Amino acid sequence: MFCLKTYLSSIAECDLANISSGVDGCTFTSSCYSVNFLGTAFNVYDTAGLDEGQSGTVPKQEAIVQLFRLLRSLDSGVNLLVFCMRGPRIKEAAHKNWRLFYEIICRRQVPIILAVTGLEQETDMDGWWVRNKGAFQRYEMYPHGVACITAMRGKLLKSGAHRLDDEYAESTLKMQTLINSTCLEHAWKVSPLEWLRDIVTVSYESRFCGDTIEHRHVSTITGAAVQELIDRCEMSSEEARKIGEVLSQV
C-alpha cells in the first residue's frame, strides 16, 4: 500500500518520520513501515510526492521515476493505492498524477482510494466530498473509496488534550476502516510497459561483382505507454519521451 508519510503517521497513530517541507514538493525516498490496522497487518510505503513546486517539472519527473522503480521492485506486488491530497482546493495536476499511476502504470488493476486532509475547519468533513465529487468525475477520477480527514491534532489545551482530538480520532478510524475494506486480498504485480521500441529498417545494396550487402538501421520511437502519457496525462511530447527514456531503464 502506498501513501504519503503525513497521512501514514496519522492513520498509524504514531510519529513515523519527519515530514518534508521542501519547496519542490518531493521527498525522493520511500520507506516501508509494518503497521496494524484493526487487527490486520500491512506493509505501508511512504512515497515521493508529485506536487510541482517552484522548481518546475524536473522534481516531478524524478519523483515519477522513484515511484515507478519502487512499484517494479516489489516482488509481492501492490494491494492498494492511496491518493493523498490536501483540501479544500483541488490542484490542476491531481488528475494527471491519478491517471499516470492508476491507469497507465497499474492498468486499473489495483484499487485506489482518495484521502483528503486539511479539512479540520469544515463543520462536516464528509460534506467536502459531497460538494466536490463532481469536479473529480469531470476528470474521470472515480475512487474506490473516499476519506475526508484531518492529519492534525490541533493546539494543545490546558487540559492536556488537543483541540482536534475528536476529529483526529474520527479520521484515524475512517482511514483504517477504508483501507481494510478496499485492499486487494491478492496483490497485483506491476508489469513492464512499452515506453520505447526499436524499429529495424533493412536495405540491400547490390554490387557489380554480384555480392549483396545488407544494411540495418535501428531507430528508437516512442511506445504505447509514452503515447498514453501524452494523451491521458497531458504531457508534451518532449516531456513524455524524456520520462519514457528514463523509465525504460527501470
WOZI-V446938 format. One record per backbone hydrogen bond with DSSP energy under -0.5 kcal/mol. NH is the residue of the N-H (numbers start at 1). CO is the residue of the C=O. Records with the same first field share a line. If there is no record, write none. Layout:
# WOZI-V446938
NH = CO / CO
This chain:
# WOZI-V446938
2 = 80
3 = 45
7 = 4
8 = 4
9 = 5
10 = 6
11 = 7
12 = 8
13 = 10
14 = 9
16 = 14
25 = 22
31 = 46
33 = 44
35 = 33 / 42
37 = 40
38 = 36
40 = 37
42 = 35
44 = 33 / 42
45 = 1
46 = 31 / 44
47 = 3
51 = 25
53 = 24
54 = 23
56 = 53
58 = 55
60 = 56
61 = 57
62 = 58
63 = 59
64 = 60
65 = 61
66 = 62
67 = 63
68 = 64
69 = 65
70 = 66
71 = 67
72 = 68
73 = 69
74 = 70 / 71
75 = 73
77 = 74
78 = 188
81 = 111
82 = 2
83 = 81 / 113
84 = 82
85 = 115
87 = 85 / 117
91 = 89
94 = 91
97 = 93
98 = 94
99 = 95
100 = 96
101 = 97
102 = 98
103 = 98 / 99
104 = 99
105 = 100
106 = 101
108 = 102
109 = 106
113 = 81
114 = 145
115 = 83 / 113
116 = 114 / 147
117 = 85 / 115
119 = 149
122 = 119
127 = 124
128 = 125
129 = 126
130 = 126
131 = 127
132 = 128
133 = 129
135 = 132
136 = 132
137 = 133
138 = 134
139 = 135 / 136
140 = 137
141 = 136
142 = 140
143 = 141
144 = 112
147 = 114
149 = 116 / 147
157 = 161
160 = 157
163 = 155
164 = 153
165 = 162
168 = 164
169 = 165
170 = 166
171 = 167
172 = 168
173 = 169
174 = 170
175 = 171
176 = 172
177 = 173
178 = 174
179 = 175
180 = 176
181 = 177
182 = 178
183 = 179
184 = 79
187 = 185
188 = 78
195 = 193
197 = 221
199 = 219
200 = 198
201 = 199 / 217
202 = 200
203 = 215
205 = 213
206 = 204
207 = 211
210 = 207
213 = 205
214 = 212
215 = 203
217 = 201
219 = 199 / 217
221 = 197 / 219
223 = 195
225 = 194
226 = 194
227 = 223
228 = 224
229 = 225
230 = 226
231 = 227
232 = 228
233 = 228 / 229
235 = 229
240 = 236
241 = 237
242 = 238
243 = 239
244 = 240
245 = 241
246 = 242
247 = 243
248 = 244
249 = 246
250 = 247
